[in-house]
Amino acid sequence: METLIINKIAINVLKNDIKKLSEKQKFLRNQRKTVNIKGERTMEPWVAAMQHRANREKLRIMFAAYALMRGKSFSQIEKNHSEEEHPLNEFKTNINVLVDYYETKLKEYEGKK
């Protein structure tokens, strides 16, 4: 029962981190523009483009970890590929590290209470 509660908390924390990074992606997308930018420029377009590209991969890994924590498989996450030949298999170690990070982070937090 306790691991189920910790897992739900870990899923919620990961979901909130995904929301934060998604908001940053929206900001970076606007900053990449060279002509029709909305608002004020705070960084160079090439820097925004590099950060956007790096965050895209990070978000993909985070979404995959989120789905795995909820009990889904890779073929359920992205339906265009079979499980054996799925492109997310190349990120499998990063995904597992992220899942372990969120689960151990919350176990440590619960231990401090």
Secondary structure in CASP SS format (residue, H / E / C, confidence):
PFRMAT SS
TARGET T0000
AUTHOR 0000-0000-0000
METHOD secondary structure of the structure
MODEL  1
M C 1.00
E H 1.00
T H 1.00
L H 1.00
I H 1.00
I H 1.00
N H 1.00
K H 1.00
I H 1.00
A H 1.00
I H 1.00
N H 1.00
V H 1.00
L H 1.00
K H 1.00
N H 1.00
D H 1.00
I H 1.00
K H 1.00
K H 1.00
L H 1.00
S H 1.00
E H 1.00
K H 1.00
Q H 1.00
K H 1.00
F H 1.00
L H 1.00
R H 1.00
N H 1.00
Q H 1.00
R H 1.00
K C 1.00
T C 1.00
V C 1.00
N C 1.00
I C 1.00
K C 1.00
G C 1.00
E C 1.00
R C 1.00
T C 1.00
M C 1.00
E C 1.00
P H 1.00
W H 1.00
V H 1.00
A H 1.00
A H 1.00
M H 1.00
Q H 1.00
H H 1.00
R H 1.00
A H 1.00
N H 1.00
R H 1.00
E H 1.00
K H 1.00
L H 1.00
R H 1.00
I H 1.00
M H 1.00
F H 1.00
A H 1.00
A H 1.00
Y H 1.00
A H 1.00
L H 1.00
M H 1.00
R C 1.00
G C 1.00
K C 1.00
S C 1.00
F H 1.00
S H 1.00
Q H 1.00
I H 1.00
E C 1.00
K C 1.00
N C 1.00
H C 1.00
S C 1.00
E C 1.00
E C 1.00
E C 1.00
H C 1.00
P H 1.00
L H 1.00
N H 1.00
E H 1.00
F H 1.00
K H 1.00
T H 1.00
N H 1.00
I H 1.00
N H 1.00
V H 1.00
L H 1.00
V H 1.00
D H 1.00
Y H 1.00
Y H 1.00
E H 1.00
T H 1.00
K H 1.00
L H 1.00
K H 1.00
E H 1.00
Y H 1.00
E H 1.00
G H 1.00
K H 1.00
K C 1.00
END
